[in-house]
Structures are given as structure tokens and as C-alpha cells.
Amino acid sequence: MARKLTLEKQDYDLIQVVVCNLYLFVNTTLKLNVTVKDAIENIDIGRVTLLCTAAKNHFRVIVICDPTNYERVINKMDTAADNNTSLQTLALKVFTHTAEYDNAISDFFHNMNPHQKSAQIFTILKKIFYQLCDALNGYQLVKELKSALNLPAATSFKHVSLAGAAVSVPLYNIQAKLCQGSFRWHYCTWLLARGSSNIEGKKKKKKKGGLYCVLQIDSSYILSPIERKTLYSLVMKHSVCYAKDGQQVVGTGTEQQFRIHCIRLTGDKADNWWLCQYPKIVGIKFKKNVKQAEISNAIDNYWIQKLDNVALSSDAFFPFRDNVDRNSVKFIVASPTGFTNDATVIDAYNKHGIALAHTGLLFFHH
């Protein structure tokens, strides 16, 4: 992909089409007993560079990274129907594909510290316990929504946590903002159907070589008002909790991609709870030209600083100091240690004057 003048000087023709498939890194790492050596061997570098370079020059290069696009691109080339939109679409697919490829590599090596053994849990059973819990909890939510609203409903769960819910009416942008909702696509590996006659369920069951799990639910079954479950060693990842005065939980969070995101989410919950507690402040005077939004922010910031006697607990260590900086107004933290970056994190605690209690209990395992 050299510069045009250089190509012309060397009497080279321009490359018009780049077709490339990456090493099957994801397929390799999904195998039982995969070694780090095997994983590294299947990390593609050169082809990623080739695809991205071609995508960068998509205004004059057709770049294909997905075999399912071969026929469509060939037809367009034969009919001279190629256009900028098609080239941009193919380029976007390349950038998305390579980004997902890099994320898969990052996820595989996440938390593999020099003093820790890499750990992956596999199951050879057809059904996974926590996914079964997700499915059953999801059905109960859908059933309640249907009963309360008389509308078809859908939901998705991940790691025993609600990931999303919807009913069969349009959700407009203004409604989503009012309800602090967002539009997301959810891709599932399990499907719940009301009966064996469900056509869509039968189609889904044929996918993944017949391994696509479809549960048939008895819609007449009614749970008892009180349900007891005994669960051992079933935890959610990235779980943190704020408690005020050792008595009241004021913020909880889990299942974010990174622990800092979970800390921000939970900290915002605690801050919002505290803001709901402040009395009307009528004695503070502001200059005439100060806007109402600035007055509200000043009052909020003043009241947030009054929040104290809050403890933060975590299911695992805080790997970086950004978690500590976000909680600089809190005073007590309880978490396990054992990370290679402990010294930096503890130094941040000391600078903020935060007490750190080592629990010695790690509940988050890969």
C-alpha cells in the first residue's frame, strides 16, 4: 500500500482486492487443555496489519475478511455495481473484526500475572448450572411482565445478573432517557420456549450442531411466595458494595467489563442516595449572574463532601489506583490483596487517607 507516486515510479500496479482470513485464535483457546504456547502460536499479526492497511485504503481497495461476503462482492464486481458505500461497509467489517480479535487475545491473558497460574474452568456437561439459573430467573421475569402488562416480553441474563428486558412496544429515545435505558442487541446461547410446537425454538435447536439448548417451560407452574435456595460458591464477578454506618447498603454493582466501571457505577449509586438525603439549603448566596445549573452543582458538591462513615467491600483486589481515586471521599475499604500492583494501590490509599483492611478472601475466580 505504498504511496501512489512511489508505485508509479517503480512501475507497480495498484492492489485492488485483499482477501484474508486470520489465524483461528478463538477456536484454539476454546479447546480443552489448551496451552499458552498454543494460544500464542495462533495469534495473527501480519494478516491483521494487512487487513487494517487495506481497510484504511478502502476508497480504492476491496477488502474482505468474511467468507460469507465472497459471493456478494463477486456479483458486484461482475455487474460493476461497486460503490463507496459498499467499500466502506467492507472496511468497517474489517475494523470490527480485528478489534474483536484483539479483545479475544486480551481477554485470554487477562489477570495472568507472573506469580499466578493461568486458570480456566471447563465443563463437559451439556448444561451449565449458572446458565440454568439465568434461564429460570429470566422466565419468571418475562412471565411477570406478561401478567402485569399483557404484552409479549423478553429478557436476558448473564452470570446470574439481569442484562436487559423489553416488551413489545416501541421505545422512543425520550422514554429511554427518562428511564435511564439504552438500546442494545443481546445474543443468547440458550432459548426458553413455551412448548415443543414452537417453530422458532425448533429452528434454534438445530443450530450449533444440535447443542443449542432450548428449555420447555410449563406456563401453568406457579412458584411459592417464599423460595429458599442453598448455593455454594456461586458468585458474580466484579462485585462491590458500599455500606453507610455499618448498617445500610447504599450502592451495589457487579458484572461490568472492568472493575473501575463497576466502582463508578456503584459510587454513583451511593452518591445519588446521599444527594436524596440533603436538606434544603436556603442560606447560601450566589452572585446574580450564576446559572441555576451551576448553583445546583455547587450545592451537590458541597453535600457530597459531607458523606462519611462509608465502607467499600470487594470480591477481589483493586488492580489499579484509578479505583482508589474514584473513592477518595470514602474512608474504609475491605478487599483481598495479592496483585503485583499492590504497592501502587496501597500508596494511593495512604495519599487519600483511606483505611484498607485485607480480608484474605478472594471470591472472584476466572
N, C-alpha and C positions, 0 to 999 in steps of 0.2 A: 504493500500500500504506500509506496514511495510517492514523493511529490510529482505532479504531472510533468513539470519541466524536466526533472531528472529522468523520468521514464522516456520522454520524447528524445532526450539527448542520447540515451542508451539504446534507442530504437526498440523499446519494450512495449508490448500491448498491455492495455489495462485489464485487470482481472474483473470479470463481470459477474461471476457466480462463486459463492463459497458455501459448500455443504459439509457439515462437520458434526460428528457425534462425540460426546465426552466419555471419558472412562466411567464405568458403572460404579462409582464410589458408594452411592446409597445402597445399591443392591448388594455390594460386597459387605458393608458394615451391618446389614440386616441378618447375615448368616450367623448360625450358632458357632461359638468358639472362634470368631474372627480375631486375628491378632492385630496389634498396632502396626506391625510390619506390613501385613496385607493391606490394611487401610491406607497407609502412606503410599504403597506401591500403586494404588488405584486413584491417587489424587492427580488429576489432569491439570497441567499448567500451560503447555504450549497451545493446546487447542482452545482453551479459554481465551488466551490472548488473541488467537486468530479470529475467533468469533466476535470478540468485542471490537477488534480493529475493523473488521468488515462491517459490523453494525454501525460503527462511527461514520463510515463512508457509505451509508445506505442510500444516499442520493444517487449513487452510480453503481452500487454493488447489490446484487440479490444475495441475501444471507439466509440460510436455512439450518435450523438446529433440531427440528422436529420432523421425523419421517412421515408423519401424517399430513404434512404440508407439501410433500413432493408432487403429488398428482395435481393439486390446485395450482401450484406455481408453474408446472409444465404446461398446463392448459392455458394459463395466462400468457406464457411466453409464445406459445403457438398462435394465439389469437392477437398477439400484440396489444393485449389489454392491460399491460403493466402500467402502474401509475404511482405517484408519490405516496399516496395513502397506503397502498399495498406494501411498498418498501418500508414505510415507517412501521407498519404493523409487524412485519417480519423482524425488523430491528428491535422493536420493543420486546418481542418474544425472546430474542437472544439475551437482552439485558436482564429480563426477568429470570430466564433460565440460569444464567451464570450467577446471578445474585442468590438464587435458591441453592445452587451448587455450593457456593461459598458458605452459606448459612449451615448447610448439612455438615460441612467439614468442621466449622466452628462448634456446632452442637456436639459432634462426636468427641472432640478433645476438651470440651468444657469441664473445668474443675480437675483436670488431670495434672496435679501438682507433682513435683519431683519426689516428694516424700510419701505420696499416696499411690496405691494400686488402682489402676483403672477398673471400674466396676460397671457391669451391665447385667440386668436381670432378664432372663428369657423364660418363656413358658412354652411347653409342648402341648398344653391342653387346648382344647377347642374354644373354651370360654374363659375369659379373664374376669376375676372376681370384681374388681372395682368398676370395670365396664358394665358388668351386670347390675351393680348398684346404680350406675348412671342411667341405665335403661329404665329400671323400675322407678327411680325418682322422676325421670322425665315423663313417664307415662302418667304418674299421679298429677303432675303439674298440668299436663295437657287435658287430662280428664276434668280437673277443677275449672280450668279456663272455659272448657266447653260447657260445663254445667252452669257456670256463673253468667257467661255472655252469650251462650247459644251460638257460638261461632267456631268454625274449624280452627284448630290451633296447632302450633308446632314449637318444639323447644330442643335445645341441645345442651348436653352436659359434658364436662371434661374433668377427669380426676376428682370426681365427687363434688364438683362445683358447677353451679349454673353458668352457662356460657352465653345463652341468649334465649329469647322467647318471642313469639309473634302470633297474631291472629289474622284471619283472612279479610282484613280491611286495609285500604291504603294508609300508609303512614307518611304524612306530609312533613316537610323539613321543619316547619314551625312547631309541629307537635313533637318531633324528635328532640328539638332543642328544649322545649318546655319540660319534657320528661327525662332530659339528660340521656337520651338514647342515641344510637348510631346505627347506620346501615352496614351490615356485614354479611358475607357469604359464609355458610357453615358447611363443611364437608364431613360426612359421617362414615363410619365403618360398620355401624350397626343400624338396623331399622326395626321399628316396632309397628306391627300391623294388627288390625283387629281380628282378622280371620284368614284362613288359608285361601279364600277366594279372592283375596286382594291381588289384583293383576300387577300393580306396581311392585308389590312385595315379591312376587314370583320372579319378576324381571331382575330385581336387585339380587335375589338369592343366587342367580346364575352367574353373577359376576365373581371375580377373583377365584375362578376355578371352583365355584360352589362353596367357598369359605366365607362368603358374605353372610353374616349372622342376621337372621330375621326372627324376632320373638313374636309369638302369637299371644295376645293378651285377652283374658276373659273380661270383657267390659262390664259384666254384671258383678264382678268381685268388689266388695266394699271393705276397706281397711277398718280395723277397730280404732276408736278415738285415741287410744293410748297404745303406742307401739314401743317395744323395747328391743334394742339390738346390742349385741356384745361384739365389738370389733377389736381385733388385736393388730397393732402395728399398721393401721390404715391411716395415713396422714396425707395432708395436702402439701405441695411444695411451696416454698417461699411464703410461709405463714408467719405473720407478725401480728402483734396485738398491743394496743395502748390501754392502760387502766389508770383511772384517776382515784387518788387517795386509797389505793388498795382495795377498792370496793366496787367501782363501776367501770365496765368496759366502755370506752368512748370511741374506739376505732379498731376495726379488724380488716385484714386484707390477705389475699392469697392468689396463687395461680397466675401472677404476672410473669412475663418472659424473664425479667431480671429483678433482682431483689430491690434495687433502687426504685424501680417503678412501683413495687409493692409498698415500699416505705412512703413514697409520695402520696399514693392513693390513701393509705391508712392515716398518714399525718393530716391530709386534707379533711378526712372524716372527723378526726379529733378536733381540728381547728374549727370546723363548721359547727360541731356540737358546742364548743366553748363560746362561739360567737352568738349562739342562740340563748346563752345564759346572761349576757351582759345587760345591766340596767340602762335606762335612757340617760344619756349624758347631755345635760342641758346647760351646764356651766361653762363649757369650752367655747371661747370666742374665736372666730376666724376673720380674716380680712374680707372686705366686701367682694373683691374680685375672685375669691377662691371658689372653684366649681363644686357643685354638690357631690360629684363622684370623688373628688379629692378629699372632701370633708369626711365622707363615709370611709374611705380607705385609711385616713389618719386615725379615725376612731377605732376601726377594726385592728390596725396595727398596735395601737395603744392597749387594747383589751387582750390581744393575743399574748403580749408580753407578761400579762398577769397570770397566765396559765402555768401552774406549777404542780408539784407533787404527782407527776405523771411517770409511770413506769412503762418501758417498752420491752416486750419479750419476743424472742425469735426462735424458730425451729432449727436454725443453723447460724453459722458465723456471718458477720458482715464483712464481705471481702475487700471493700474499698472505703475510703474515708468520705465519699460523697453521701453514703448512708448516714454517717455521723453528722455531717454538715447540715443535712436536711432536718435533723432533730436537735439542733443546737439549743432550742428553748426547752427541751425536755431534760430530766435530771437523773434518771436511773435507767440502766439498760441491763437486761439479763439475756445472755446468749452464750453458746459454746464457743470455744476457740479451737485452734489447730490449723489455721490457714497460714501460708507462707508470708502473707502481708500483715500479720497480726501487729507487728511493731508499729507500722504506719497508722493503722486504725486506732491502736491504743494511744498513740501520740495525739491523734485528733480528739479523742475523749478527754485527755488531760488538758488540751488547749481550751476546750469548751467547758471544762469544769463538770463533766458528766461522770457519774459513778458507774463503773462497769462490774457486773457480777458474773463470774464464769460459772455456768451451770454444769459443764462437763457432760451434757446430754445432747447428742446430735440426732434429731428426728428426721432430717431430710437426707434421703439416700438416692443416688442415681441407680 
